[in-house]
Amino acid sequence: MKKAFKRPIIGLLLNNFAVNALKSHFQEALYKLNKNAQAAAKANVTLAVFSPKDISFNPDRLNGLVYNQGRKRWETVTLPCPDVLYDRGVGSFTNQKKRGTYVRQELNRRGVIKLNARHYFDKYELYKIISKHPSLSSYLPQTRLLESEADLRDMLRAYNQVYVKALTGRRGREVIKISRVSPHSYLYSYFQTRLYSGRVSSLQDLMRVIRGVIGNRAALVQQAVDLLQINGRIIDLRGELQRNGRGNLETVAILVRAGKNHSPVATHGTSYLFADFFHNRLHYTPDEIARLKNKINNFLVAVYHCMEQTYGPFGEIAIDFGIDTKGKIWFFECNARSRRISLLKAADKKTINRAFLNPMLYAKYLYSQKQ
């Protein structure tokens, strides 16, 4: 007799390393996935964590990790194919990517609901989409593909300071800040576990530095924005937006991120809740905070709807943006797989729990709509 599972079965797709870390009870993996398990229990659904190698077809079978509430541990259980795919990505390793693509295609053929229309965004594709949107194009820094040395030369002549970014990089690891000091002198810096910086005397040397950081991956070059700073640390912001159990859009949190000293990115630094930061650090009045928050929220919701108009429905998107020294909002990128690091650092327990619960409730909502 087959075991009955609470429907929908939500398949949380991760890479092999993350699933193995969970099997080995690695604490960092356990914390977030236990939060997912608690949210699934509260939503009264079945959550099964799996990697591309854990699912087979013809017959359809999923060997997923399911949290045993009685024993307080994750256990491998055989289940049917999931009803809803919660795609958190499978990494950049070639064998996993190929298998991941195959698994997604097979689940799509079987009509499995996707919590998010896609699991990643291309930064330049986002730029092109938003540049065609009349109400959003003004939020964009000037951007172009980095296809040759001439692209870098032209942007540096126009702006003196630019960023080079891999189109699909994450966590600021493939981001380089470049400053033109003189016609034959360029400063660069990037952050990968620690800050790296240097000076070169030619564009050819600069291109070699870029390739050393991002390899042969496609990249863009973008106008640097004069962002707000605090004690010499640059500030950017992240809006965590999700759909809830009624299918309605919520701005779960707006986080402020302050980078490490001299870092060209705000990732890897300190995180604050929006109102706390602008009140305690920048001394905004309650009215000023309310006006700015309303302005930001309208911007975030417009970006979210733009993504859905282009790709289809999303259960969650994290939107990265900045505010310059004159108060102007600038769009940077969208993330379909927020790691919620800033949220976990800064938010209260209620907000954190909500961020883990919403995807489970939205998956349940999508399943009921299909039924």
C-alpha positions in Angstrom: 0.0 0.0 0.0 1.4 3.4 -1.0 1.9 6.0 1.6 -0.5 9.0 1.4 1.1 12.4 1.3 -0.6 15.7 2.0 -1.1 17.5 -1.3 0.3 19.4 -2.8 3.7 17.8 -2.8 6.2 20.7 -3.2 9.5 19.6 -4.7 12.3 21.9 -3.5 15.0 21.5 -6.2 18.6 22.1 -5.0 22.1 21.1 -6.3 23.7 17.8 -5.3 26.0 19.5 -2.8 23.2 21.2 -0.9 21.2 17.9 -0.7 24.3 16.0 0.5 24.9 18.8 3.1 21.4 18.2 4.4 21.9 14.5 4.5 25.1 15.1 6.5 23.3 17.4 8.9 25.5 20.4 8.0 24.2 23.2 10.2 24.0 26.0 7.6 21.9 23.8 5.3 19.8 22.6 8.2 18.8 26.0 9.5 17.2 27.3 6.3 15.7 24.0 5.3 14.3 23.4 8.7 12.6 26.8 8.4 11.1 25.6 5.1 10.0 22.4 6.8 8.3 24.3 9.6 6.6 26.5 7.0 5.4 23.4 5.1 4.0 21.9 8.3 2.1 25.1 9.1 0.8 25.3 5.5 -0.2 21.6 5.8 1.6 20.5 2.6 4.4 18.0 1.9 7.8 19.4 1.2 10.4 17.1 -0.5 13.9 18.3 -1.0 15.7 16.8 -4.0 18.5 17.2 -6.5 18.4 16.4 -10.2 19.8 12.9 -9.6 17.1 12.1 -7.1 14.2 11.9 -9.5 13.5 9.4 -12.3 10.8 9.1 -15.0 9.0 6.2 -16.5 8.0 5.3 -13.9 7.9 8.6 -12.2 9.6 8.5 -8.8 11.1 11.0 -6.5 13.5 10.0 -3.7 13.2 13.2 -1.7 14.2 14.3 1.7 11.1 14.8 3.9 11.2 16.2 7.4 9.9 13.7 10.0 8.1 15.9 12.6 8.0 13.1 15.1 11.7 12.2 14.9 12.8 15.7 14.2 15.0 14.8 11.3 15.2 14.6 7.5 14.6 11.2 6.0 14.7 9.9 2.4 11.2 9.0 1.3 9.9 7.7 -2.1 7.2 10.0 -3.5 5.4 10.6 -6.7 6.5 13.5 -8.9 5.9 16.8 -7.2 2.7 18.8 -7.8 4.6 22.1 -7.5 8.3 22.7 -8.4 10.1 25.2 -6.1 13.2 25.6 -8.2 16.2 26.9 -6.2 18.8 26.1 -8.9 21.4 23.4 -9.4 24.6 25.3 -9.7 27.0 25.9 -12.6 28.6 22.5 -12.8 28.1 21.1 -16.3 26.8 17.6 -15.4 24.3 19.1 -12.9 23.1 21.8 -15.3 22.4 19.2 -18.1 20.6 16.9 -15.7 18.7 19.9 -14.2 17.6 21.0 -17.6 16.3 17.5 -18.4 14.4 17.3 -15.1 12.8 20.7 -15.6 11.7 19.7 -19.1 10.2 16.4 -18.0 8.4 18.0 -15.1 7.1 20.7 -17.4 5.8 18.0 -19.8 3.9 16.4 -17.0 2.2 19.7 -16.1 4.0 20.3 -12.8 3.2 23.8 -11.6 6.2 26.1 -11.3 6.3 28.3 -8.2 8.5 30.8 -10.2 8.3 31.2 -14.0 12.1 30.9 -14.1 14.9 30.2 -11.7 17.4 32.8 -12.8 17.7 36.2 -14.6 20.2 37.5 -17.1 21.3 41.0 -16.1 21.5 42.4 -19.6 18.2 40.8 -20.6 16.6 42.5 -17.6 18.1 45.8 -18.7 16.6 45.5 -22.2 13.2 44.5 -20.8 13.0 47.4 -18.4 14.5 49.9 -20.9 11.3 49.3 -23.0 9.0 49.9 -20.1 8.0 53.6 -20.1 7.5 53.9 -16.3 10.7 52.1 -15.4 13.3 53.1 -17.9 14.4 56.2 -15.9 15.6 53.9 -13.1 18.3 52.3 -15.2 22.0 53.2 -15.2 23.5 53.4 -18.7 24.5 49.8 -19.6 26.0 47.9 -22.6 27.3 44.5 -23.3 31.0 44.1 -22.9 31.9 42.6 -26.2 35.2 44.3 -26.9 37.9 46.6 -25.4 36.1 49.4 -27.3 33.0 49.0 -25.2 35.0 49.4 -22.0 36.9 52.4 -23.4 33.7 54.2 -24.5 32.0 53.7 -21.2 35.0 54.9 -19.2 35.3 58.0 -21.4 31.7 58.8 -20.8 31.5 58.1 -17.0 35.0 57.7 -15.6 33.7 55.1 -13.2 31.9 51.9 -14.2 31.1 48.4 -13.1 31.7 45.2 -15.0 29.3 42.4 -14.1 28.9 38.8 -15.3 25.4 38.4 -16.7 24.4 35.6 -14.4 26.8 36.1 -11.5 25.6 35.9 -7.9 26.5 37.4 -4.5 28.8 40.1 -6.0 31.6 37.7 -6.8 31.8 38.6 -10.5 31.5 42.3 -10.1 34.5 44.7 -10.7 34.5 48.4 -10.1 36.8 50.4 -12.4 37.9 54.0 -12.2 39.6 56.0 -15.0 42.3 58.1 -13.2 43.9 59.3 -16.4 44.0 58.3 -20.0 46.6 55.6 -19.1 45.8 54.8 -15.5 42.9 52.7 -14.2 42.0 51.5 -10.7 40.0 48.3 -10.1 38.6 46.5 -7.2 36.4 43.4 -6.6 35.4 41.2 -3.6 35.8 37.5 -3.5 36.1 36.3 0.2 38.3 39.4 0.6 38.9 42.7 -1.2 41.3 42.7 -4.2 42.4 46.0 -5.8 45.1 47.3 -8.1 46.1 49.7 -10.8 46.9 49.1 -14.5 48.2 51.3 -17.2 46.3 50.1 -20.3 42.9 48.8 -21.3 44.5 45.5 -22.5 45.7 44.9 -18.9 42.3 45.8 -17.6 40.6 43.3 -19.9 43.0 40.6 -18.6 42.0 41.5 -15.0 38.3 41.2 -16.0 38.8 37.8 -17.6 40.8 36.7 -14.6 37.7 37.4 -12.4 34.8 36.3 -14.6 36.5 34.0 -17.0 34.9 33.7 -20.5 31.4 34.4 -19.2 29.3 37.1 -20.9 29.4 40.4 -19.1 28.1 43.9 -19.2 29.6 47.3 -18.4 27.5 49.7 -16.5 27.6 53.4 -15.4 28.6 53.6 -11.7 26.0 55.3 -9.5 27.0 57.8 -6.8 25.3 55.7 -4.0 24.6 56.7 -0.5 27.5 55.8 1.8 28.0 55.5 5.6 31.5 55.8 7.0 32.9 55.2 3.5 30.8 52.0 3.0 28.5 51.9 0.0 24.8 51.3 0.5 22.4 49.4 -1.6 18.9 47.9 -0.9 17.0 44.8 -1.5 13.2 44.4 -1.6 12.0 40.9 -0.8 8.6 40.5 -2.6 6.4 37.4 -2.5 2.9 36.3 -3.3 0.9 34.9 -0.4 -1.7 32.2 0.1 -4.4 34.3 -1.7 -2.1 35.0 -4.6 -1.7 38.6 -3.6 1.7 40.4 -3.8 3.4 41.4 -0.5 6.5 43.5 0.1 7.8 41.2 2.9 10.8 43.4 3.8 13.1 46.2 2.4 16.6 45.6 3.6 19.5 48.0 3.6 23.0 46.6 3.0 26.2 48.3 3.9 29.3 46.9 2.2 32.6 46.2 3.9 35.2 49.0 4.0 36.3 50.0 0.5 34.3 47.1 -1.1 32.8 47.9 -4.5 29.7 45.9 -3.6 27.3 46.0 -0.6 27.0 42.2 -0.5 28.9 40.5 2.4 28.5 43.5 4.7 26.0 44.5 7.4 22.2 44.5 6.9 19.5 46.7 8.4 15.8 47.0 8.2 14.8 50.0 6.0 13.1 52.2 8.7 15.7 51.5 11.3 18.5 52.4 9.0 17.0 55.7 7.7 15.9 56.8 11.1 18.9 55.8 13.3 21.8 56.2 10.7 20.6 58.9 8.3 18.2 60.7 10.8 15.2 60.8 8.5 12.0 62.0 10.1 9.0 59.5 10.3 7.3 61.5 7.5 10.4 61.4 5.3 10.7 57.6 5.8 7.1 57.0 5.0 7.3 59.0 1.8 10.5 57.3 0.7 9.1 53.8 1.5 6.0 54.5 -0.5 8.0 55.6 -3.4 10.2 52.5 -3.2 7.3 50.2 -2.8 5.6 51.5 -5.9 8.9 51.0 -7.8 9.3 47.4 -6.5 5.8 46.4 -7.4 6.1 47.9 -10.9 9.3 45.9 -11.4 7.7 42.7 -10.2 4.7 43.1 -12.5 7.1 43.9 -15.4 8.8 40.5 -14.8 5.5 38.7 -14.6 4.3 40.3 -17.8 7.5 39.2 -19.5 8.1 35.7 -18.1 4.9 34.6 -16.3 3.9 34.3 -12.6 6.4 34.4 -9.8 6.0 33.4 -6.2 8.9 35.5 -5.1 11.5 37.9 -6.5 14.2 39.8 -4.6 14.9 43.2 -6.3 18.3 44.9 -5.8 18.4 48.7 -6.2 20.2 51.8 -5.0 19.6 55.3 -3.9 22.0 58.0 -4.9 23.1 61.0 -3.0 20.3 63.1 -4.6 17.6 60.6 -3.6 17.1 59.0 -7.0 16.3 55.3 -7.1 18.3 53.1 -9.5 17.5 49.5 -10.5 20.3 47.0 -10.4 18.9 43.4 -10.8 16.3 40.8 -9.9 16.9 37.5 -8.1 14.6 34.5 -8.5 16.5 32.6 -5.8 17.1 34.9 -2.9 19.3 33.3 -0.2 17.6 35.6 2.3 21.0 36.4 4.0 20.2 40.0 4.6 16.7 39.2 5.8 18.0 36.6 8.3 20.6 39.1 9.5 18.2 42.1 10.0 14.6 41.0 10.2 12.5 40.0 13.2 11.2 36.5 13.8 7.7 37.2 12.5 9.0 38.6 9.2 11.5 35.7 8.7 8.8 33.1 9.3 6.5 34.9 6.9 9.2 34.8 4.2 9.5 31.1 4.5 5.7 30.5 4.8 4.5 32.5 1.8 6.0 30.2 -0.9 4.3 27.2 0.7 1.0 29.0 0.9 1.3 30.3 -2.6 2.2 26.8 -3.9 -1.0 25.5 -2.1 -3.0 28.4 -3.8 -1.6 27.5 -7.3 -2.5 23.8 -6.7 -6.0 24.6 -5.6 -6.5 26.9 -8.6 -5.4 24.1 -11.0 -7.6 21.6 -9.2 
